[in-house]
Amino acid sequence: MKFAVSKIKNMTLFSRLLLCFLLISSHIFSQKEQKSFQVVPLGVKGGIDEKNLSAYLIAPANTKDFICLDAGTVNAGIEKAIENKVFKVSTSEVLRQYIKGYLISHAHLDHVSGLIINSPADSSKTVYATNKCMEMMENHYFNDQTWANFGDEGPGFPLKKYHFQTLKLAEEISLTNTNMTVKAFPLSHVNPFESTAFLIKNENDYVLYLGDTGPDEVEKSNNLRDLWTAIAPLVKAKQLKGIFIEVSFPNEQPDQFLFGHLTPNYLMKELHVLEDLAGKGSLNSFKVIITHLKPPAKNIAKIKEQLKSQNDLGLKIIYPKQGKKFDL
């Protein structure tokens, strides 16, 4: 009888311990899997398809407060996202209500054409860019000649639909009508021409988006190393949820024909610099989102093969698809 009672007590204790273990494990798992950002790619390529050029919507998880990172393709990308049931409203409502503003890395047409073409149908919001990028957009696009001036600065008659906000490098500012902030860093895109990286913050988590950039070695620049130095503490603290970075050409592309872009070889060289700064093993399972893949299809396939074979850091490499949402 005593043995039976003791056995029941032991079983009860075991059950309690098992329940506690399951609850703790569930809590840890939910913390680990908790997402900070949602991303909807509107365009993922570096050319030549005008329906699929660089543009990524990003918002805090469980909100509709999106900022568009570059805007090469907008309308066609929204339509694709609606087809994929990411959005259950009209294209116009996503454009006018969900997109709260635009962060433009540089003024090349494959990064701004969607913004320009859709401006007559858009609602009032803010366009953010560095001084040189904003000058190009005002002087060459929204200048009342090439296109109506939908901004509140620049030549001609400003229609004041868009507020043109110039970003100061390394200064954190709030992104209007969202809970996110941004800090801009310079990139070299055929030195001395510039592009921009955007460090976006939501609460205590971050995402880094790079516009077009060449490697420091080819660009004769320290811009990427300076950027890696700035974000290394966030990588080490596991606050950086991912890096969007371009790879435009396969390794066979000669340096003189990179035109301010990266190959798999140069991407891995640069990320090794980041790992050296953040600590050995810090990039294992880290999410790297590859952008700006340039056709033809055989080159894109080659880039993917080369990245797979050269991935000695254990990166989790993501190839975004137009109109397919993912979380970070």
C-alpha positions in Angstrom: 0.0 0.0 0.0 2.8 2.4 1.0 4.6 1.5 -2.3 1.5 2.4 -4.3 1.0 5.8 -2.6 4.7 6.6 -3.0 4.5 5.7 -6.7 1.5 8.0 -7.2 3.3 10.9 -5.4 6.3 10.4 -7.6 4.2 10.3 -10.8 2.4 13.5 -9.6 5.8 15.2 -9.1 7.0 14.0 -12.5 3.9 15.3 -14.1 4.4 18.7 -12.5 8.0 18.8 -13.6 7.1 17.8 -17.1 4.4 20.5 -17.2 6.8 23.1 -16.0 9.4 22.0 -18.6 6.8 22.2 -21.4 5.6 25.7 -20.3 9.2 27.0 -20.1 10.1 25.5 -23.5 7.0 26.9 -25.1 7.8 30.4 -23.7 11.4 30.2 -24.9 10.3 29.0 -28.3 7.7 31.7 -28.7 10.3 34.3 -27.8 12.7 32.9 -30.3 10.1 32.8 -33.0 8.7 36.3 -32.3 8.8 38.4 -35.4 9.5 42.1 -35.4 9.0 43.1 -39.1 6.9 42.0 -42.0 8.2 42.4 -45.5 6.3 42.5 -48.8 8.6 42.6 -51.9 7.1 44.7 -54.7 10.1 44.2 -57.0 13.2 42.1 -56.5 15.4 42.3 -59.7 18.0 44.8 -61.0 16.6 44.8 -64.5 15.4 44.4 -67.3 11.7 43.7 -66.4 10.1 47.0 -65.5 7.4 45.1 -63.6 9.8 43.7 -61.1 12.4 46.3 -60.0 13.8 47.0 -56.5 11.0 47.9 -54.0 10.3 46.4 -50.6 7.5 47.2 -48.2 8.4 46.9 -44.5 6.3 47.4 -41.5 6.3 46.4 -37.8 4.7 43.0 -37.3 0.9 43.0 -37.2 0.5 46.5 -38.6 -0.3 48.1 -41.9 2.1 50.9 -41.5 4.5 50.2 -44.4 7.5 52.2 -45.6 8.6 51.4 -49.2 12.4 50.8 -49.4 13.1 52.1 -52.9 10.4 52.2 -55.5 11.4 50.8 -58.8 8.1 48.9 -59.1 5.1 49.8 -57.1 1.7 49.2 -58.8 2.6 45.8 -60.4 4.1 44.6 -57.2 1.0 45.5 -55.2 -1.2 43.7 -57.7 1.1 40.6 -57.3 0.7 40.8 -53.5 -3.1 40.9 -53.9 -3.0 37.9 -56.2 -1.1 36.1 -53.4 -3.7 37.2 -50.8 -1.1 39.2 -48.9 -3.5 42.2 -49.1 -7.3 41.8 -49.2 -8.0 45.4 -50.3 -7.7 47.2 -53.6 -4.4 48.3 -55.2 -5.4 51.9 -54.7 -6.0 51.4 -51.0 -2.6 49.7 -50.5 -0.9 52.6 -52.4 -2.8 55.4 -50.7 -3.4 54.0 -47.2 -0.9 51.3 -46.3 2.2 52.9 -47.8 3.2 55.7 -45.3 6.3 56.9 -47.1 9.3 56.1 -49.3 13.0 55.6 -48.4 15.0 56.1 -51.7 18.6 54.9 -51.6 19.6 56.6 -54.9 18.0 58.2 -57.9 18.6 55.6 -60.6 15.5 54.9 -62.5 15.3 51.2 -61.5 14.9 52.5 -57.9 12.5 55.4 -58.4 10.4 54.8 -61.6 7.4 53.4 -59.7 7.4 56.3 -57.3 7.3 58.8 -60.3 4.7 57.0 -62.4 2.3 56.3 -59.5 2.6 59.8 -58.0 -0.7 61.2 -59.6 -2.7 58.4 -58.0 -0.8 58.4 -54.6 -1.8 60.2 -51.4 0.1 62.7 -49.4 3.1 61.3 -47.7 6.9 61.7 -47.1 9.7 60.9 -49.4 13.0 60.4 -47.6 16.5 60.6 -49.2 19.9 62.0 -48.6 20.8 65.4 -50.0 22.4 64.3 -53.2 19.7 61.9 -54.0 17.0 64.4 -53.3 18.7 67.0 -55.5 18.7 64.6 -58.4 15.0 63.8 -58.0 14.0 67.4 -57.7 16.2 68.6 -60.6 15.8 65.7 -63.1 12.4 64.1 -62.3 10.0 66.2 -60.2 11.0 69.4 -62.0 7.8 70.4 -63.8 9.3 69.3 -67.2 10.3 65.7 -67.0 7.3 65.2 -64.7 5.0 67.4 -62.6 6.6 68.5 -59.3 4.5 66.5 -56.8 6.9 67.6 -54.0 7.1 70.7 -51.7 10.5 71.7 -52.9 12.3 72.1 -56.2 11.7 73.8 -59.6 8.5 74.8 -61.2 5.2 74.7 -59.4 5.3 72.4 -56.3 2.0 70.6 -55.9 3.0 69.7 -52.3 1.5 66.2 -52.4 4.9 64.7 -51.2 6.9 66.2 -48.4 10.6 65.9 -49.5 12.6 65.2 -46.3 16.4 65.3 -46.6 18.2 62.8 -44.4 21.3 63.7 -42.5 23.8 60.8 -42.4 24.0 58.8 -39.1 21.1 60.8 -37.6 18.2 58.8 -36.4 14.7 60.2 -37.3 11.1 58.9 -36.9 9.3 57.7 -40.0 6.0 59.6 -40.0 2.8 57.6 -39.3 4.8 54.5 -38.2 6.5 53.4 -35.0 9.8 52.9 -36.9 12.9 55.1 -37.1 15.7 55.2 -39.7 19.3 56.1 -39.8 21.1 56.6 -43.1 24.7 55.6 -44.0 26.6 56.4 -47.2 27.5 53.7 -49.8 29.7 54.0 -52.9 28.0 53.2 -56.2 30.8 53.8 -58.8 32.9 56.2 -56.7 32.3 59.2 -56.3 28.6 58.5 -56.9 26.7 57.6 -53.8 23.9 55.3 -52.7 22.4 54.8 -49.2 22.0 52.1 -46.6 19.0 52.4 -44.2 19.1 51.1 -40.6 15.4 50.7 -39.6 14.4 50.3 -36.0 11.2 48.9 -34.5 11.2 48.9 -30.7 14.5 47.1 -29.9 15.0 45.3 -33.2 16.6 46.4 -36.5 16.7 45.6 -40.2 19.4 46.9 -42.5 18.6 47.7 -46.2 21.4 48.5 -48.6 20.8 50.2 -51.9 23.2 49.5 -54.8 26.8 49.2 -53.6 30.2 48.1 -54.9 32.8 46.4 -52.6 35.2 48.6 -50.8 38.1 46.9 -52.6 36.9 48.0 -56.0 35.3 51.3 -55.0 38.5 52.4 -53.1 36.2 53.3 -50.2 35.7 52.5 -46.5 31.9 52.9 -46.6 31.0 49.3 -46.2 33.6 48.7 -43.4 32.3 51.8 -41.6 28.7 50.4 -42.0 29.8 47.0 -40.6 31.5 48.7 -37.7 28.3 50.6 -36.9 26.0 47.5 -36.9 28.4 44.9 -35.5 27.2 45.5 -31.9 23.6 44.9 -33.1 24.6 41.6 -34.7 26.4 40.5 -31.6 23.4 41.4 -29.5 21.1 39.6 -32.0 19.0 42.7 -32.4 19.6 42.9 -36.1 17.0 40.7 -37.8 18.4 40.7 -41.3 20.4 42.5 -44.0 19.0 43.3 -47.4 22.0 43.4 -49.8 22.5 43.3 -53.5 24.3 40.7 -55.6 24.0 41.8 -59.3 26.5 39.7 -61.2 28.2 36.2 -61.0 31.9 35.9 -60.0 32.9 35.9 -63.7 32.1 39.6 -64.1 35.3 41.6 -64.4 35.9 44.3 -61.8 35.9 47.1 -64.4 32.4 46.0 -65.4 30.8 45.8 -62.0 29.5 49.3 -62.2 29.2 49.7 -58.5 27.7 46.3 -57.7 28.6 43.1 -55.9 29.3 39.5 -56.9 29.0 36.4 -54.6 32.7 36.5 -54.0 32.7 40.2 -53.0 29.6 39.7 -50.8 31.2 37.0 -48.8 34.4 39.0 -48.5 32.4 41.9 -47.1 30.4 39.7 -44.7 33.6 38.1 -43.4 34.7 41.6 -42.4 31.4 42.0 -40.5 31.9 38.7 -38.8 35.4 39.7 -37.7 33.9 42.8 -36.1 30.9 41.1 -34.5 32.7 37.9 -33.4 33.3 34.4 -34.7 30.1 32.5 -35.4 28.0 35.7 -35.1 26.5 35.2 -38.6 25.6 31.6 -38.3 21.9 31.3 -39.3 21.8 35.1 -39.8 19.3 36.1 -42.4 20.7 37.8 -45.6 18.1 38.8 -48.1 19.6 39.0 -51.6 18.4 41.8 -53.8 19.0 43.3 -57.3 19.7 40.0 -59.1 20.3 41.0 -62.7 18.9 38.9 -65.6 19.5 36.8 -67.7 18.1 33.8 -65.9 21.3 31.8 -66.4 23.3 34.5 -64.5 20.8 34.5 -61.6 21.0 30.7 -61.4 24.8 31.0 -61.4 24.8 33.6 -58.6 22.6 31.3 -56.5 24.9 28.3 -57.1 28.0 30.4 -56.2 26.5 31.8 -53.0 25.5 28.3 -51.9 29.0 27.0 -52.5 30.7 30.0 -50.9 28.5 30.3 -47.8 31.1 29.3 -45.2 29.6 31.6 -42.6 26.4 29.5 -42.2 24.2 32.3 -43.4 20.5 31.8 -44.0 20.2 33.2 -47.5 16.8 34.4 -48.6 15.8 35.1 -52.2 12.6 37.2 -51.9 9.8 36.7 -54.4 7.7 39.4 -55.8 4.4 39.7 -53.9 5.3 37.0 -51.3 5.3 38.2 -47.7 8.0 37.1 -45.2 8.8 38.0 -41.6 12.0 39.0 -39.9 
